[in-house]
Amino acid sequence: MTAHNAYWISSALLSLLYLTSATMYIAKTAWVRTQLAALGYPGYLVPILIAVKVLAVVAILWRISVPLADLVYAGMLFHLLLAAIAHVGVRKLKEAMPAVIGLLLLITSFVTQNAARDLPSPYAAAGEAVVGHASKK
């Protein structure tokens, strides 16, 4: 039951993080473009990131298919890692915190998904084994 709750809480918070970010990208597009430029990214990524963030939440929560959800988890992992690294690279450690928190929520959601979902992910089972093995040491 703990893994079930951990999945839904971490997935809800991760979704909230992504939807809040997408909303901010819509409401403050000019500011977001400036911030992305300061990190070395082109402004044309803003509408792409808005769409991808919203679609990622849909794919995780509705879980249209297990392979698609696993692919979205992988994409979110790379997105959050790159976001954290980009902020650290320009020495804005405080601004990297949402990405770091997102990574922790993502890992929790991914590893506990089989406890809460009817159709199991074969990759999450491997993650459970690694996390379970590490916690036994």
C-alpha positions as CSV (number, residue, x, y, z in Angstrom):
1,M,0.0,0.0,0.0
2,T,2.9,2.4,0.7
3,A,4.3,1.9,-2.9
4,H,0.8,2.5,-4.2
5,N,0.5,5.8,-2.3
6,A,4.1,6.8,-3.2
7,Y,3.3,6.3,-6.9
8,W,0.2,8.5,-6.9
9,I,1.6,11.2,-4.7
10,S,4.9,11.4,-6.7
11,S,3.0,11.3,-10.0
12,A,0.6,14.0,-9.0
13,L,3.4,16.3,-7.8
14,L,5.5,15.6,-10.9
15,S,2.4,16.4,-13.0
16,L,1.8,19.6,-11.1
17,L,5.4,20.6,-11.6
18,Y,5.1,20.0,-15.3
19,L,1.7,21.7,-15.7
20,T,2.8,24.7,-13.6
21,S,5.9,25.1,-15.8
22,A,3.8,24.8,-19.0
23,T,1.4,27.5,-17.6
24,M,4.3,29.8,-16.8
25,Y,5.7,29.3,-20.3
26,I,2.3,30.4,-21.7
27,A,1.8,33.3,-19.3
28,K,5.4,34.7,-19.4
29,T,6.6,33.6,-22.9
30,A,8.9,36.6,-23.4
31,W,10.5,36.1,-20.0
32,V,10.9,32.4,-20.5
33,R,12.6,33.0,-23.9
34,T,15.0,35.4,-22.2
35,Q,15.8,32.8,-19.5
36,L,16.3,30.0,-22.1
37,A,18.6,32.3,-24.1
38,A,20.7,32.9,-20.9
39,L,21.1,29.1,-20.7
40,G,22.1,28.9,-24.3
41,Y,18.8,27.6,-25.8
42,P,16.8,29.0,-28.7
43,G,13.5,30.7,-28.0
44,Y,11.7,28.6,-30.5
45,L,11.8,25.8,-28.0
46,V,9.1,27.5,-25.8
47,P,6.0,26.2,-27.7
48,I,7.6,22.8,-28.2
49,L,8.2,22.5,-24.5
50,I,4.7,23.6,-23.6
51,A,3.2,20.9,-25.8
52,V,5.7,18.2,-24.7
53,K,5.1,19.0,-21.0
54,V,1.3,18.8,-21.2
55,L,1.5,15.6,-23.4
56,A,3.9,14.0,-20.9
57,V,1.5,14.5,-18.1
58,V,-1.4,13.0,-20.1
59,A,0.7,10.0,-21.1
60,I,1.8,9.3,-17.5
61,L,-1.5,9.8,-15.8
62,W,-3.8,8.2,-18.4
63,R,-1.2,5.6,-19.4
64,I,-2.6,5.1,-22.8
65,S,0.0,2.4,-23.3
66,V,2.8,1.0,-21.1
67,P,5.5,1.4,-23.8
68,L,4.5,5.0,-24.4
69,A,4.5,5.8,-20.7
70,D,8.0,4.2,-20.3
71,L,9.2,6.3,-23.3
72,V,7.7,9.4,-21.6
73,Y,9.5,8.6,-18.4
74,A,12.8,8.4,-20.3
75,G,12.1,11.7,-22.0
76,M,11.3,13.4,-18.7
77,L,14.5,12.0,-17.2
78,F,16.6,13.5,-20.0
79,H,14.7,16.8,-19.8
80,L,15.1,17.1,-16.1
81,L,18.7,16.1,-16.2
82,L,19.5,18.6,-18.9
83,A,17.6,21.3,-17.1
84,A,19.5,20.7,-13.9
85,I,22.9,20.6,-15.7
86,A,22.1,23.8,-17.7
87,H,21.4,25.7,-14.5
88,V,24.5,24.3,-12.7
89,G,26.5,25.1,-15.8
90,V,25.8,28.8,-15.5
91,R,26.2,28.6,-11.7
92,K,22.5,29.1,-10.9
93,L,22.3,26.3,-8.4
94,K,19.1,27.6,-6.7
95,E,17.3,27.6,-10.1
96,A,18.3,24.0,-10.6
97,M,16.2,22.9,-7.6
98,P,12.9,22.4,-9.4
99,A,14.6,20.0,-11.8
100,V,16.3,18.1,-9.0
101,I,13.0,17.8,-7.1
102,G,11.4,16.7,-10.4
103,L,14.1,14.0,-10.8
104,L,13.3,12.7,-7.3
105,L,9.6,12.6,-8.0
106,L,10.2,11.0,-11.4
107,I,12.3,8.2,-10.0
108,T,9.8,7.5,-7.3
109,S,6.9,7.5,-9.7
110,F,8.7,5.2,-12.2
111,V,9.9,2.7,-9.6
112,T,6.6,2.4,-7.8
113,Q,4.3,2.4,-10.9
114,N,3.8,-1.4,-10.9
115,A,2.3,-1.3,-7.4
116,A,-0.4,1.1,-8.6
117,R,-1.1,0.1,-12.2
118,D,-2.9,-2.9,-13.6
119,L,-0.5,-3.3,-16.6
120,P,3.1,-3.6,-15.3
121,S,6.1,-2.0,-16.9
122,P,8.9,-4.5,-17.5
123,Y,11.4,-1.7,-17.0
124,A,10.0,-0.5,-13.7
125,A,10.4,-4.0,-12.3
126,A,14.1,-3.8,-13.1
127,G,14.1,-0.4,-11.2
128,E,12.4,-2.0,-8.2
129,A,15.1,-4.7,-8.1
130,V,17.9,-2.2,-8.2
131,V,16.3,0.1,-5.5
132,G,15.3,-2.9,-3.4
133,H,18.8,-4.3,-3.7
134,A,20.4,-1.0,-2.7
135,S,18.2,-0.6,0.3
136,K,19.1,-4.0,1.6
137,K,22.8,-3.1,1.8
